[in-house]
């Protein structure tokens, strides 16, 4: 069955982004070509990206442009369908994008059985939180950057029910970044 995977960059203290004006500085300091190649390898099994409006607008402003042509992820970011959860239905700024309609989570559940490959949420903190609440995420993949931010936006500040996870993969990169992959422990496991 198709999995829904949440793929997130985090500081070591669990922040999804840093304070205003320095939201992604912690990522830029630790990012490297080997990390980008590892991400590209993971994208080979992805049939669709899921993202919210803020992530969509941010990525749509870069990936389909000439500035992104030399990036390792360029072809995959533009080839893989982008499914957008948003009140604003206009996703025309990035070819291959589709708005998921008025009931996006029911649409995702329907599509889960109809696509080959996994669906991956990238960024999109609010969407991740909603999917956690609906128990729709099957796997979390975190790139943990060796920075304590102390302030910023935490990824899981609205989660009210504990979720047990099972470590399925761990990989360290030369910049000190660690990739941690967890499957969600369901009650039958």
C-alpha positions in Angstrom: 0.0 0.0 0.0 1.1 3.5 -0.7 2.6 5.3 2.3 2.3 8.9 3.2 5.7 10.1 4.3 6.5 13.4 6.1 10.0 14.6 5.2 11.1 17.5 7.3 14.2 19.5 8.1 14.6 20.1 11.9 17.0 21.8 14.3 18.2 19.5 17.1 15.7 21.2 19.4 12.7 20.3 17.1 12.2 23.6 15.3 10.8 23.4 11.7 12.1 26.9 11.0 14.1 29.5 12.8 13.1 33.0 13.9 11.8 35.6 11.4 14.6 36.7 9.0 16.6 33.5 9.7 14.0 30.8 9.0 16.2 28.4 7.1 19.7 29.6 8.0 20.2 26.4 10.1 19.5 24.3 7.0 21.8 26.3 4.7 24.7 25.9 7.1 24.5 22.1 7.2 23.3 21.3 3.7 25.7 19.5 1.3 25.9 17.7 -2.0 25.7 14.3 -0.4 22.5 15.3 1.4 21.0 16.5 -1.8 22.0 13.3 -3.6 20.4 11.3 -0.7 17.2 13.3 -1.0 17.2 12.7 -4.8 17.5 8.9 -4.2 14.5 9.0 -1.9 12.5 10.9 -4.4 12.8 8.0 -6.9 10.0 6.1 -5.1 7.7 9.2 -4.7 4.6 9.4 -6.9 3.5 12.8 -5.6 4.5 15.6 -3.3 1.9 16.9 -0.8 2.3 20.5 0.3 0.4 23.5 1.8 0.2 26.9 0.3 3.2 28.5 2.0 5.5 25.6 1.0 4.0 25.6 -2.5 4.5 29.3 -3.0 8.1 29.2 -1.7 9.1 26.2 -3.9 7.1 27.4 -7.0 9.1 30.6 -6.9 12.4 28.7 -7.4 12.2 25.2 -8.8 10.6 25.9 -12.2 12.9 28.8 -12.8 16.2 29.0 -14.8 18.0 29.6 -11.5 17.3 26.0 -10.4 18.5 24.4 -13.6 21.8 23.2 -12.1 20.4 21.7 -8.9 20.5 17.9 -8.5 16.9 17.9 -7.6 15.7 20.1 -10.4 14.3 17.4 -12.7 12.5 15.5 -9.8 11.0 18.6 -8.3 9.5 19.5 -11.6 8.6 16.0 -12.8 6.9 14.7 -9.6 3.2 15.9 -9.3 2.6 18.4 -6.6 -0.7 18.1 -4.7 -1.6 21.3 -2.9 -3.8 21.7 0.2 -5.0 25.3 0.4 -8.0 27.5 0.4 -6.5 29.2 -2.6 -7.1 26.9 -5.6 -4.7 28.7 -8.0 -1.6 26.4 -8.4 -0.9 27.5 -12.0 2.5 29.0 -11.1 4.1 25.5 -11.2 3.4 23.1 -13.9 2.4 19.6 -12.7 0.6 21.0 -9.7 -3.0 20.2 -8.6 -5.2 21.6 -6.0 -6.7 18.8 -3.9 -10.2 20.4 -3.6 -12.5 21.1 -0.6 -11.9 17.9 1.2 -8.1 17.3 0.6 -7.6 14.6 3.2 -10.4 12.4 1.9 -8.9 12.9 -1.6 -5.5 11.8 -0.3 -7.0 8.7 1.3 -8.7 7.9 -2.0 -5.5 8.4 -4.0 -3.5 6.3 -1.6 -4.9 3.2 -3.1 -4.7 4.4 -6.7 -1.1 5.5 -7.1 2.1 3.5 -7.5 4.8 4.8 -5.2 4.6 6.8 -2.0 3.2 10.3 -1.3 5.6 12.7 0.4 4.7 15.8 2.4 7.6 18.2 2.1 7.7 21.2 4.6 4.1 22.1 5.2 4.0 22.0 9.0 0.2 22.6 9.2 -0.5 19.8 6.8 1.8 17.5 8.8 -0.1 18.4 12.0 -3.4 17.7 10.4 -2.3 14.4 8.9 -0.9 13.4 12.4 -4.2 14.2 13.9 -6.0 12.0 11.3 -3.4 9.3 11.8 -2.6 9.3 8.1 1.2 9.5 8.2 3.0 6.2 7.9 6.6 7.3 8.1 8.6 10.3 9.2 11.9 11.2 7.7 13.8 13.9 9.5 17.0 15.6 8.5 18.2 16.9 11.9 20.7 19.7 11.7 23.2 20.2 14.6 21.9 23.6 15.7 20.0 24.6 18.8 17.8 27.4 17.7 16.1 28.1 21.0 13.3 29.9 19.2 11.4 29.5 16.0 8.6 27.3 14.9 8.4 23.8 16.4 7.0 21.1 14.1 4.8 19.3 16.6 3.5 22.0 19.0 -0.2 21.1 18.3 0.0 17.3 18.7 -2.1 16.2 21.6 -1.8 12.4 21.4 1.6 10.7 21.8 2.8 8.7 18.8 5.2 5.9 19.1 7.7 5.5 16.3 10.1 2.7 15.2 13.5 3.7 13.9 13.9 2.2 10.5 17.1 4.0 9.2 19.8 6.3 10.5 22.5 8.0 8.5 25.1 10.6 9.4 26.5 13.2 6.9 29.9 14.9 7.0 28.3 18.2 8.1 26.9 16.6 11.3 23.4 16.3 9.9 21.7 13.1 10.8 18.9 11.5 8.7 16.4 9.7 10.9 13.6 7.6 9.4 10.8 6.4 11.6 7.7 4.3 10.8 4.6 5.0 12.9 3.8 2.2 15.3 0.2 1.2 14.8 -1.6 -0.7 17.6 -1.3 -4.0 15.6 2.6 -3.7 15.5 
